[in-house]
Amino acid sequence: MKEAVMDFPLAYILAEEAGSVDPVLLEASVRLKAAGVRLAGTVALPSAAEAGHPCETDLLVLPDGPQICISQQLGRHSRGCRLDPAALEEAVMQVQLSCAEGPAGAFLLNKFGRQEGEGRGFRDLIAGHLAAGRPVVTGINGLNLPAFDAFAEGLATRLPCEVEAVVEWVLAVAGETQLSPAVPEPA
């Protein structure tokens, strides 16, 4: 890894197919949590997309919930955006409450989407974790890549869509060299 990349703790996984990043970030969250890294953010759960429309999204607020559906129920044949902005803001609020319980060692976000690209959603939480030097990993699709690149100012690291790549990058940026319990920050 390039040294300059380590100075800016933001990485992304480009979704080659809809939903391809979700299982990677979900499993990475399980492994990082098992390694003792306190997590913040959201990961998508597989239940909603498998049950119907590929854009239906249930999020798990890290580290331990709650689970929030951020999709509007528009019917099986709908083609437009299904995002429920109020549900997304509820997820943001739940992540803020989780962060208030103590600093996270890493921030995972299922998707840097249109809301973040327009300065809403999880954008302020991402910026806060970056300013604190904590690693942030997010999924991104091609439609939102230009807005993400503008936000990241070209400094983000692209990771392969692989669990091990995410876990290793987070631990490297967090100063970890192996899977071991995170050291609590001094008060």
Rosetta constraint file for C-alpha pairs under 8 A:
AtomPair CA 1 CA 5 HARMONIC 7.13 0.50
AtomPair CA 1 CA 6 HARMONIC 7.69 0.50
AtomPair CA 2 CA 6 HARMONIC 6.94 0.50
AtomPair CA 3 CA 7 HARMONIC 6.84 0.50
AtomPair CA 4 CA 8 HARMONIC 7.09 0.50
AtomPair CA 5 CA 9 HARMONIC 7.04 0.50
AtomPair CA 5 CA 155 HARMONIC 6.86 0.50
AtomPair CA 5 CA 156 HARMONIC 7.10 0.50
AtomPair CA 5 CA 157 HARMONIC 6.45 0.50
AtomPair CA 6 CA 173 HARMONIC 5.92 0.50
AtomPair CA 8 CA 130 HARMONIC 7.32 0.50
AtomPair CA 8 CA 133 HARMONIC 7.46 0.50
AtomPair CA 8 CA 155 HARMONIC 6.57 0.50
AtomPair CA 8 CA 156 HARMONIC 7.01 0.50
AtomPair CA 9 CA 130 HARMONIC 6.20 0.50
AtomPair CA 9 CA 133 HARMONIC 6.31 0.50
AtomPair CA 9 CA 134 HARMONIC 6.29 0.50
AtomPair CA 9 CA 135 HARMONIC 4.57 0.50
AtomPair CA 9 CA 136 HARMONIC 6.10 0.50
AtomPair CA 9 CA 156 HARMONIC 7.47 0.50
AtomPair CA 9 CA 173 HARMONIC 6.47 0.50
AtomPair CA 10 CA 130 HARMONIC 7.06 0.50
AtomPair CA 10 CA 135 HARMONIC 5.98 0.50
AtomPair CA 10 CA 136 HARMONIC 4.88 0.50
AtomPair CA 10 CA 137 HARMONIC 6.01 0.50
AtomPair CA 10 CA 152 HARMONIC 7.72 0.50
AtomPair CA 10 CA 155 HARMONIC 7.55 0.50
AtomPair CA 10 CA 156 HARMONIC 4.98 0.50
AtomPair CA 10 CA 157 HARMONIC 6.35 0.50
AtomPair CA 11 CA 135 HARMONIC 7.82 0.50
AtomPair CA 11 CA 136 HARMONIC 6.21 0.50
AtomPair CA 11 CA 137 HARMONIC 4.76 0.50
AtomPair CA 11 CA 138 HARMONIC 6.56 0.50
AtomPair CA 11 CA 156 HARMONIC 5.11 0.50
AtomPair CA 11 CA 157 HARMONIC 4.45 0.50
AtomPair CA 11 CA 158 HARMONIC 5.67 0.50
AtomPair CA 11 CA 159 HARMONIC 6.55 0.50
AtomPair CA 12 CA 137 HARMONIC 5.37 0.50
AtomPair CA 12 CA 138 HARMONIC 4.82 0.50
AtomPair CA 12 CA 139 HARMONIC 5.51 0.50
AtomPair CA 12 CA 140 HARMONIC 6.63 0.50
AtomPair CA 12 CA 156 HARMONIC 6.96 0.50
AtomPair CA 12 CA 157 HARMONIC 6.32 0.50
AtomPair CA 12 CA 158 HARMONIC 5.11 0.50
AtomPair CA 12 CA 159 HARMONIC 5.92 0.50
AtomPair CA 13 CA 21 HARMONIC 6.83 0.50
AtomPair CA 13 CA 137 HARMONIC 7.67 0.50
AtomPair CA 13 CA 138 HARMONIC 6.39 0.50
AtomPair CA 13 CA 139 HARMONIC 4.86 0.50
AtomPair CA 13 CA 140 HARMONIC 6.13 0.50
AtomPair CA 13 CA 158 HARMONIC 5.91 0.50
AtomPair CA 13 CA 159 HARMONIC 5.27 0.50
AtomPair CA 13 CA 160 HARMONIC 6.21 0.50
AtomPair CA 13 CA 161 HARMONIC 5.84 0.50
AtomPair CA 14 CA 21 HARMONIC 7.65 0.50
AtomPair CA 14 CA 139 HARMONIC 6.10 0.50
AtomPair CA 14 CA 140 HARMONIC 5.07 0.50
AtomPair CA 14 CA 141 HARMONIC 5.69 0.50
AtomPair CA 14 CA 142 HARMONIC 7.22 0.50
AtomPair CA 14 CA 158 HARMONIC 7.42 0.50
AtomPair CA 14 CA 159 HARMONIC 7.88 0.50
AtomPair CA 14 CA 160 HARMONIC 7.88 0.50
AtomPair CA 14 CA 161 HARMONIC 7.41 0.50
AtomPair CA 15 CA 19 HARMONIC 7.25 0.50
AtomPair CA 15 CA 20 HARMONIC 5.80 0.50
AtomPair CA 15 CA 21 HARMONIC 5.79 0.50
AtomPair CA 15 CA 139 HARMONIC 6.69 0.50
AtomPair CA 15 CA 140 HARMONIC 5.95 0.50
AtomPair CA 15 CA 141 HARMONIC 5.10 0.50
AtomPair CA 15 CA 142 HARMONIC 7.40 0.50
AtomPair CA 15 CA 161 HARMONIC 7.71 0.50
AtomPair CA 16 CA 20 HARMONIC 6.83 0.50
AtomPair CA 16 CA 141 HARMONIC 7.45 0.50
AtomPair CA 18 CA 54 HARMONIC 7.53 0.50
AtomPair CA 18 CA 141 HARMONIC 7.98 0.50
AtomPair CA 19 CA 23 HARMONIC 7.75 0.50
AtomPair CA 19 CA 54 HARMONIC 7.66 0.50
AtomPair CA 20 CA 24 HARMONIC 7.48 0.50
AtomPair CA 20 CA 161 HARMONIC 7.70 0.50
AtomPair CA 21 CA 25 HARMONIC 6.29 0.50
AtomPair CA 21 CA 110 HARMONIC 7.49 0.50
AtomPair CA 21 CA 139 HARMONIC 6.08 0.50
AtomPair CA 21 CA 161 HARMONIC 6.38 0.50
AtomPair CA 22 CA 26 HARMONIC 6.10 0.50
AtomPair CA 22 CA 43 HARMONIC 6.82 0.50
AtomPair CA 22 CA 44 HARMONIC 5.55 0.50
AtomPair CA 22 CA 45 HARMONIC 7.25 0.50
AtomPair CA 22 CA 46 HARMONIC 7.61 0.50
AtomPair CA 22 CA 110 HARMONIC 6.36 0.50
AtomPair CA 22 CA 139 HARMONIC 7.87 0.50
AtomPair CA 23 CA 27 HARMONIC 6.05 0.50
AtomPair CA 23 CA 44 HARMONIC 7.73 0.50
AtomPair CA 23 CA 45 HARMONIC 7.79 0.50
AtomPair CA 23 CA 46 HARMONIC 7.40 0.50
AtomPair CA 24 CA 28 HARMONIC 6.03 0.50
AtomPair CA 24 CA 161 HARMONIC 6.67 0.50
AtomPair CA 24 CA 162 HARMONIC 6.05 0.50
AtomPair CA 24 CA 163 HARMONIC 5.08 0.50
AtomPair CA 25 CA 29 HARMONIC 6.00 0.50
AtomPair CA 25 CA 43 HARMONIC 6.33 0.50
AtomPair CA 25 CA 108 HARMONIC 7.34 0.50
AtomPair CA 25 CA 110 HARMONIC 6.89 0.50
AtomPair CA 25 CA 163 HARMONIC 6.91 0.50
AtomPair CA 25 CA 166 HARMONIC 7.69 0.50
AtomPair CA 26 CA 30 HARMONIC 6.52 0.50
AtomPair CA 26 CA 43 HARMONIC 5.65 0.50
AtomPair CA 26 CA 44 HARMONIC 6.84 0.50
AtomPair CA 26 CA 45 HARMONIC 7.28 0.50
AtomPair CA 27 CA 31 HARMONIC 6.32 0.50
AtomPair CA 27 CA 163 HARMONIC 6.52 0.50
AtomPair CA 28 CA 32 HARMONIC 5.98 0.50
AtomPair CA 28 CA 163 HARMONIC 5.31 0.50
AtomPair CA 28 CA 164 HARMONIC 7.43 0.50
AtomPair CA 28 CA 166 HARMONIC 6.46 0.50
AtomPair CA 28 CA 167 HARMONIC 5.84 0.50
AtomPair CA 29 CA 33 HARMONIC 5.93 0.50
AtomPair CA 29 CA 39 HARMONIC 7.52 0.50
AtomPair CA 29 CA 43 HARMONIC 7.85 0.50
AtomPair CA 29 CA 108 HARMONIC 7.68 0.50
AtomPair CA 30 CA 34 HARMONIC 6.15 0.50
AtomPair CA 31 CA 35 HARMONIC 6.16 0.50
AtomPair CA 31 CA 167 HARMONIC 7.29 0.50
AtomPair CA 32 CA 36 HARMONIC 6.48 0.50
AtomPair CA 32 CA 37 HARMONIC 5.43 0.50
AtomPair CA 32 CA 38 HARMONIC 7.91 0.50
AtomPair CA 32 CA 39 HARMONIC 7.85 0.50
AtomPair CA 32 CA 167 HARMONIC 6.46 0.50
AtomPair CA 32 CA 179 HARMONIC 7.97 0.50
AtomPair CA 33 CA 37 HARMONIC 5.14 0.50
AtomPair CA 33 CA 38 HARMONIC 6.33 0.50
AtomPair CA 33 CA 39 HARMONIC 6.92 0.50
AtomPair CA 33 CA 63 HARMONIC 7.74 0.50
AtomPair CA 35 CA 179 HARMONIC 5.08 0.50
AtomPair CA 35 CA 180 HARMONIC 5.21 0.50
AtomPair CA 35 CA 181 HARMONIC 5.36 0.50
AtomPair CA 35 CA 182 HARMONIC 7.34 0.50
AtomPair CA 36 CA 179 HARMONIC 7.97 0.50
AtomPair CA 36 CA 180 HARMONIC 6.40 0.50
AtomPair CA 36 CA 181 HARMONIC 3.97 0.50
AtomPair CA 36 CA 182 HARMONIC 4.95 0.50
AtomPair CA 37 CA 104 HARMONIC 7.65 0.50
AtomPair CA 37 CA 105 HARMONIC 5.56 0.50
AtomPair CA 37 CA 106 HARMONIC 7.08 0.50
AtomPair CA 37 CA 181 HARMONIC 6.56 0.50
AtomPair CA 37 CA 182 HARMONIC 5.18 0.50
AtomPair CA 38 CA 63 HARMONIC 7.02 0.50
AtomPair CA 38 CA 103 HARMONIC 7.75 0.50
AtomPair CA 38 CA 104 HARMONIC 4.98 0.50
AtomPair CA 38 CA 105 HARMONIC 5.04 0.50
AtomPair CA 38 CA 106 HARMONIC 6.70 0.50
AtomPair CA 38 CA 182 HARMONIC 7.38 0.50
AtomPair CA 39 CA 62 HARMONIC 5.87 0.50
AtomPair CA 39 CA 63 HARMONIC 5.35 0.50
AtomPair CA 39 CA 104 HARMONIC 5.16 0.50
AtomPair CA 39 CA 105 HARMONIC 5.90 0.50
AtomPair CA 39 CA 106 HARMONIC 5.19 0.50
AtomPair CA 39 CA 107 HARMONIC 5.81 0.50
AtomPair CA 39 CA 108 HARMONIC 7.25 0.50
AtomPair CA 40 CA 61 HARMONIC 7.36 0.50
AtomPair CA 40 CA 62 HARMONIC 4.87 0.50
AtomPair CA 40 CA 63 HARMONIC 5.92 0.50
AtomPair CA 40 CA 95 HARMONIC 6.51 0.50
AtomPair CA 40 CA 98 HARMONIC 6.91 0.50
AtomPair CA 40 CA 99 HARMONIC 6.57 0.50
AtomPair CA 40 CA 104 HARMONIC 5.72 0.50
AtomPair CA 40 CA 105 HARMONIC 7.90 0.50
AtomPair CA 40 CA 106 HARMONIC 6.42 0.50
AtomPair CA 40 CA 107 HARMONIC 4.81 0.50
AtomPair CA 40 CA 108 HARMONIC 6.43 0.50
AtomPair CA 41 CA 61 HARMONIC 5.98 0.50
AtomPair CA 41 CA 62 HARMONIC 5.32 0.50
AtomPair CA 41 CA 63 HARMONIC 7.75 0.50
AtomPair CA 41 CA 95 HARMONIC 5.82 0.50
AtomPair CA 41 CA 107 HARMONIC 5.28 0.50
AtomPair CA 41 CA 108 HARMONIC 5.00 0.50
AtomPair CA 41 CA 109 HARMONIC 5.35 0.50
AtomPair CA 42 CA 59 HARMONIC 5.96 0.50
AtomPair CA 42 CA 60 HARMONIC 5.44 0.50
AtomPair CA 42 CA 61 HARMONIC 4.63 0.50
AtomPair CA 42 CA 62 HARMONIC 5.52 0.50
AtomPair CA 42 CA 95 HARMONIC 7.65 0.50
AtomPair CA 42 CA 108 HARMONIC 6.09 0.50
AtomPair CA 42 CA 109 HARMONIC 5.02 0.50
AtomPair CA 42 CA 110 HARMONIC 5.88 0.50
AtomPair CA 43 CA 59 HARMONIC 5.55 0.50
AtomPair CA 43 CA 60 HARMONIC 5.42 0.50
AtomPair CA 43 CA 61 HARMONIC 6.90 0.50
AtomPair CA 43 CA 62 HARMONIC 7.40 0.50
AtomPair CA 43 CA 108 HARMONIC 6.96 0.50
AtomPair CA 43 CA 109 HARMONIC 6.03 0.50
AtomPair CA 43 CA 110 HARMONIC 4.77 0.50
AtomPair CA 44 CA 57 HARMONIC 6.43 0.50
AtomPair CA 44 CA 58 HARMONIC 5.71 0.50
AtomPair CA 44 CA 59 HARMONIC 4.50 0.50
AtomPair CA 44 CA 60 HARMONIC 6.21 0.50
AtomPair CA 44 CA 110 HARMONIC 5.86 0.50
AtomPair CA 45 CA 57 HARMONIC 7.26 0.50
AtomPair CA 45 CA 58 HARMONIC 5.52 0.50
AtomPair CA 45 CA 59 HARMONIC 5.84 0.50
AtomPair CA 45 CA 60 HARMONIC 6.61 0.50
AtomPair CA 46 CA 50 HARMONIC 6.38 0.50
AtomPair CA 46 CA 58 HARMONIC 7.66 0.50
AtomPair CA 47 CA 51 HARMONIC 6.28 0.50
AtomPair CA 47 CA 58 HARMONIC 7.34 0.50
AtomPair CA 48 CA 52 HARMONIC 6.74 0.50
AtomPair CA 48 CA 53 HARMONIC 7.67 0.50
AtomPair CA 48 CA 54 HARMONIC 7.84 0.50
AtomPair CA 48 CA 56 HARMONIC 5.45 0.50
AtomPair CA 48 CA 57 HARMONIC 5.73 0.50
AtomPair CA 48 CA 58 HARMONIC 6.05 0.50
AtomPair CA 49 CA 53 HARMONIC 5.64 0.50
AtomPair CA 49 CA 54 HARMONIC 4.56 0.50
AtomPair CA 49 CA 55 HARMONIC 6.41 0.50
AtomPair CA 49 CA 56 HARMONIC 5.27 0.50
AtomPair CA 49 CA 57 HARMONIC 6.50 0.50
AtomPair CA 50 CA 54 HARMONIC 7.19 0.50
AtomPair CA 52 CA 56 HARMONIC 7.49 0.50
AtomPair CA 52 CA 76 HARMONIC 6.97 0.50
AtomPair CA 53 CA 76 HARMONIC 6.18 0.50
AtomPair CA 55 CA 71 HARMONIC 7.52 0.50
AtomPair CA 55 CA 81 HARMONIC 7.96 0.50
AtomPair CA 55 CA 82 HARMONIC 6.73 0.50
AtomPair CA 56 CA 69 HARMONIC 7.81 0.50
AtomPair CA 56 CA 70 HARMONIC 7.60 0.50
AtomPair CA 56 CA 71 HARMONIC 5.33 0.50
AtomPair CA 56 CA 72 HARMONIC 7.86 0.50
AtomPair CA 56 CA 82 HARMONIC 7.12 0.50
AtomPair CA 57 CA 69 HARMONIC 5.85 0.50
AtomPair CA 57 CA 70 HARMONIC 5.83 0.50
AtomPair CA 57 CA 71 HARMONIC 5.76 0.50
AtomPair CA 58 CA 67 HARMONIC 6.62 0.50
AtomPair CA 58 CA 68 HARMONIC 5.52 0.50
AtomPair CA 58 CA 69 HARMONIC 4.19 0.50
AtomPair CA 58 CA 70 HARMONIC 6.18 0.50
AtomPair CA 58 CA 71 HARMONIC 7.60 0.50
AtomPair CA 59 CA 67 HARMONIC 5.48 0.50
AtomPair CA 59 CA 68 HARMONIC 5.19 0.50
AtomPair CA 59 CA 69 HARMONIC 6.16 0.50
AtomPair CA 59 CA 70 HARMONIC 7.19 0.50
AtomPair CA 59 CA 91 HARMONIC 7.84 0.50
AtomPair CA 60 CA 64 HARMONIC 7.50 0.50
AtomPair CA 60 CA 65 HARMONIC 5.35 0.50
AtomPair CA 60 CA 66 HARMONIC 6.00 0.50
AtomPair CA 60 CA 67 HARMONIC 4.47 0.50
AtomPair CA 60 CA 68 HARMONIC 6.54 0.50
AtomPair CA 61 CA 65 HARMONIC 4.53 0.50
AtomPair CA 61 CA 66 HARMONIC 5.53 0.50
AtomPair CA 61 CA 67 HARMONIC 6.20 0.50
AtomPair CA 61 CA 68 HARMONIC 7.70 0.50
AtomPair CA 61 CA 91 HARMONIC 6.93 0.50
AtomPair CA 61 CA 94 HARMONIC 6.89 0.50
AtomPair CA 61 CA 95 HARMONIC 6.20 0.50
AtomPair CA 62 CA 95 HARMONIC 7.17 0.50
AtomPair CA 62 CA 98 HARMONIC 7.57 0.50
AtomPair CA 63 CA 98 HARMONIC 7.74 0.50
AtomPair CA 66 CA 94 HARMONIC 7.74 0.50
AtomPair CA 68 CA 87 HARMONIC 7.17 0.50
AtomPair CA 68 CA 91 HARMONIC 6.63 0.50
AtomPair CA 69 CA 87 HARMONIC 6.89 0.50
AtomPair CA 70 CA 83 HARMONIC 5.90 0.50
AtomPair CA 70 CA 84 HARMONIC 5.29 0.50
AtomPair CA 70 CA 85 HARMONIC 7.43 0.50
AtomPair CA 70 CA 87 HARMONIC 4.90 0.50
AtomPair CA 70 CA 88 HARMONIC 5.50 0.50
AtomPair CA 70 CA 91 HARMONIC 7.99 0.50
AtomPair CA 71 CA 82 HARMONIC 5.13 0.50
AtomPair CA 71 CA 83 HARMONIC 4.68 0.50
AtomPair CA 71 CA 84 HARMONIC 5.10 0.50
AtomPair CA 71 CA 87 HARMONIC 7.63 0.50
AtomPair CA 72 CA 82 HARMONIC 5.11 0.50
AtomPair CA 72 CA 83 HARMONIC 5.97 0.50
AtomPair CA 72 CA 84 HARMONIC 5.20 0.50
AtomPair CA 73 CA 82 HARMONIC 7.28 0.50
AtomPair CA 74 CA 78 HARMONIC 6.08 0.50
AtomPair CA 74 CA 82 HARMONIC 6.98 0.50
AtomPair CA 83 CA 88 HARMONIC 7.65 0.50
AtomPair CA 84 CA 88 HARMONIC 6.31 0.50
AtomPair CA 85 CA 89 HARMONIC 6.20 0.50
AtomPair CA 86 CA 90 HARMONIC 6.24 0.50
AtomPair CA 87 CA 91 HARMONIC 6.30 0.50
AtomPair CA 88 CA 92 HARMONIC 6.27 0.50
AtomPair CA 88 CA 121 HARMONIC 6.80 0.50
AtomPair CA 89 CA 93 HARMONIC 6.13 0.50
AtomPair CA 89 CA 121 HARMONIC 6.43 0.50
AtomPair CA 90 CA 94 HARMONIC 6.18 0.50
AtomPair CA 91 CA 95 HARMONIC 6.23 0.50
AtomPair CA 92 CA 96 HARMONIC 6.22 0.50
AtomPair CA 92 CA 121 HARMONIC 6.56 0.50
AtomPair CA 92 CA 122 HARMONIC 6.06 0.50
AtomPair CA 93 CA 97 HARMONIC 6.25 0.50
AtomPair CA 94 CA 98 HARMONIC 6.24 0.50
AtomPair CA 95 CA 99 HARMONIC 6.15 0.50
AtomPair CA 96 CA 100 HARMONIC 6.21 0.50
AtomPair CA 96 CA 125 HARMONIC 7.67 0.50
AtomPair CA 97 CA 101 HARMONIC 6.79 0.50
AtomPair CA 98 CA 102 HARMONIC 7.45 0.50
AtomPair CA 99 CA 103 HARMONIC 5.86 0.50
AtomPair CA 99 CA 104 HARMONIC 6.61 0.50
AtomPair CA 103 CA 185 HARMONIC 7.83 0.50
AtomPair CA 104 CA 134 HARMONIC 7.70 0.50
AtomPair CA 105 CA 134 HARMONIC 6.15 0.50
AtomPair CA 105 CA 135 HARMONIC 7.31 0.50
AtomPair CA 105 CA 174 HARMONIC 7.01 0.50
AtomPair CA 105 CA 182 HARMONIC 7.61 0.50
AtomPair CA 106 CA 129 HARMONIC 7.86 0.50
AtomPair CA 106 CA 134 HARMONIC 5.61 0.50
AtomPair CA 106 CA 135 HARMONIC 4.95 0.50
AtomPair CA 106 CA 136 HARMONIC 5.94 0.50
AtomPair CA 106 CA 170 HARMONIC 7.02 0.50
AtomPair CA 106 CA 174 HARMONIC 7.65 0.50
AtomPair CA 107 CA 126 HARMONIC 7.46 0.50
AtomPair CA 107 CA 129 HARMONIC 7.06 0.50
AtomPair CA 107 CA 134 HARMONIC 7.34 0.50
AtomPair CA 107 CA 135 HARMONIC 6.24 0.50
AtomPair CA 107 CA 136 HARMONIC 4.66 0.50
AtomPair CA 107 CA 137 HARMONIC 6.46 0.50
AtomPair CA 108 CA 136 HARMONIC 5.78 0.50
AtomPair CA 108 CA 137 HARMONIC 4.99 0.50
AtomPair CA 108 CA 138 HARMONIC 5.85 0.50
AtomPair CA 109 CA 136 HARMONIC 7.71 0.50
AtomPair CA 109 CA 137 HARMONIC 6.32 0.50
AtomPair CA 109 CA 138 HARMONIC 4.61 0.50
AtomPair CA 109 CA 139 HARMONIC 6.68 0.50
AtomPair CA 110 CA 138 HARMONIC 5.71 0.50
AtomPair CA 110 CA 139 HARMONIC 5.35 0.50
AtomPair CA 111 CA 138 HARMONIC 5.58 0.50
AtomPair CA 111 CA 139 HARMONIC 4.37 0.50
AtomPair CA 111 CA 140 HARMONIC 5.42 0.50
AtomPair CA 111 CA 141 HARMONIC 7.91 0.50
AtomPair CA 112 CA 116 HARMONIC 5.84 0.50
AtomPair CA 112 CA 117 HARMONIC 7.21 0.50
AtomPair CA 112 CA 122 HARMONIC 7.98 0.50
AtomPair CA 112 CA 138 HARMONIC 6.18 0.50
AtomPair CA 112 CA 139 HARMONIC 6.09 0.50
AtomPair CA 112 CA 140 HARMONIC 5.42 0.50
AtomPair CA 112 CA 144 HARMONIC 7.28 0.50
AtomPair CA 112 CA 148 HARMONIC 7.09 0.50
AtomPair CA 113 CA 117 HARMONIC 6.20 0.50
AtomPair CA 113 CA 140 HARMONIC 6.96 0.50
AtomPair CA 113 CA 141 HARMONIC 7.89 0.50
AtomPair CA 113 CA 144 HARMONIC 5.97 0.50
AtomPair CA 114 CA 118 HARMONIC 6.18 0.50
AtomPair CA 114 CA 144 HARMONIC 6.28 0.50
AtomPair CA 115 CA 119 HARMONIC 6.46 0.50
AtomPair CA 115 CA 120 HARMONIC 5.00 0.50
AtomPair CA 115 CA 121 HARMONIC 5.24 0.50
AtomPair CA 115 CA 122 HARMONIC 7.96 0.50
AtomPair CA 116 CA 120 HARMONIC 4.91 0.50
AtomPair CA 116 CA 121 HARMONIC 5.14 0.50
AtomPair CA 116 CA 122 HARMONIC 5.99 0.50
AtomPair CA 116 CA 123 HARMONIC 4.98 0.50
AtomPair CA 117 CA 123 HARMONIC 7.77 0.50
AtomPair CA 117 CA 144 HARMONIC 7.02 0.50
AtomPair CA 117 CA 147 HARMONIC 5.00 0.50
AtomPair CA 117 CA 148 HARMONIC 6.29 0.50
AtomPair CA 117 CA 151 HARMONIC 7.48 0.50
AtomPair CA 118 CA 147 HARMONIC 7.87 0.50
AtomPair CA 119 CA 123 HARMONIC 5.92 0.50
AtomPair CA 119 CA 124 HARMONIC 7.77 0.50
AtomPair CA 120 CA 124 HARMONIC 7.53 0.50
AtomPair CA 122 CA 126 HARMONIC 6.17 0.50
AtomPair CA 123 CA 127 HARMONIC 6.22 0.50
AtomPair CA 124 CA 128 HARMONIC 6.08 0.50
AtomPair CA 125 CA 129 HARMONIC 6.29 0.50
AtomPair CA 126 CA 130 HARMONIC 6.23 0.50
AtomPair CA 126 CA 136 HARMONIC 6.95 0.50
AtomPair CA 127 CA 131 HARMONIC 6.04 0.50
AtomPair CA 128 CA 132 HARMONIC 6.29 0.50
AtomPair CA 129 CA 133 HARMONIC 6.34 0.50
AtomPair CA 129 CA 134 HARMONIC 5.23 0.50
AtomPair CA 129 CA 135 HARMONIC 7.17 0.50
AtomPair CA 129 CA 136 HARMONIC 7.06 0.50
AtomPair CA 130 CA 134 HARMONIC 5.58 0.50
AtomPair CA 130 CA 135 HARMONIC 6.76 0.50
AtomPair CA 130 CA 136 HARMONIC 6.92 0.50
AtomPair CA 134 CA 173 HARMONIC 7.68 0.50
AtomPair CA 134 CA 174 HARMONIC 6.65 0.50
AtomPair CA 135 CA 170 HARMONIC 5.93 0.50
AtomPair CA 135 CA 173 HARMONIC 6.14 0.50
AtomPair CA 135 CA 174 HARMONIC 6.47 0.50
AtomPair CA 136 CA 170 HARMONIC 7.80 0.50
AtomPair CA 137 CA 166 HARMONIC 7.61 0.50
AtomPair CA 137 CA 170 HARMONIC 7.91 0.50
AtomPair CA 140 CA 144 HARMONIC 6.49 0.50
AtomPair CA 140 CA 145 HARMONIC 6.38 0.50
AtomPair CA 140 CA 148 HARMONIC 7.85 0.50
AtomPair CA 141 CA 145 HARMONIC 6.17 0.50
AtomPair CA 142 CA 146 HARMONIC 7.90 0.50
AtomPair CA 144 CA 148 HARMONIC 6.24 0.50
AtomPair CA 145 CA 149 HARMONIC 5.98 0.50
AtomPair CA 146 CA 150 HARMONIC 6.24 0.50
AtomPair CA 147 CA 151 HARMONIC 6.23 0.50
AtomPair CA 148 CA 152 HARMONIC 6.03 0.50
AtomPair CA 149 CA 153 HARMONIC 5.68 0.50
AtomPair CA 149 CA 154 HARMONIC 5.58 0.50
AtomPair CA 149 CA 156 HARMONIC 7.87 0.50
AtomPair CA 150 CA 154 HARMONIC 7.14 0.50
AtomPair CA 152 CA 156 HARMONIC 5.83 0.50
AtomPair CA 159 CA 165 HARMONIC 6.53 0.50
AtomPair CA 159 CA 166 HARMONIC 6.94 0.50
AtomPair CA 160 CA 165 HARMONIC 6.51 0.50
AtomPair CA 161 CA 165 HARMONIC 7.58 0.50
AtomPair CA 162 CA 166 HARMONIC 6.62 0.50
AtomPair CA 163 CA 167 HARMONIC 6.27 0.50
AtomPair CA 164 CA 168 HARMONIC 5.91 0.50
AtomPair CA 165 CA 169 HARMONIC 6.00 0.50
AtomPair CA 166 CA 170 HARMONIC 6.11 0.50
AtomPair CA 167 CA 171 HARMONIC 6.17 0.50
AtomPair CA 168 CA 172 HARMONIC 6.00 0.50
AtomPair CA 169 CA 173 HARMONIC 6.07 0.50
AtomPair CA 170 CA 174 HARMONIC 5.94 0.50
AtomPair CA 171 CA 175 HARMONIC 6.16 0.50
AtomPair CA 171 CA 176 HARMONIC 4.73 0.50
AtomPair CA 171 CA 177 HARMONIC 6.56 0.50
AtomPair CA 171 CA 178 HARMONIC 7.25 0.50
AtomPair CA 171 CA 179 HARMONIC 7.69 0.50
AtomPair CA 172 CA 176 HARMONIC 5.35 0.50
AtomPair CA 172 CA 177 HARMONIC 6.22 0.50
AtomPair CA 176 CA 180 HARMONIC 7.71 0.50
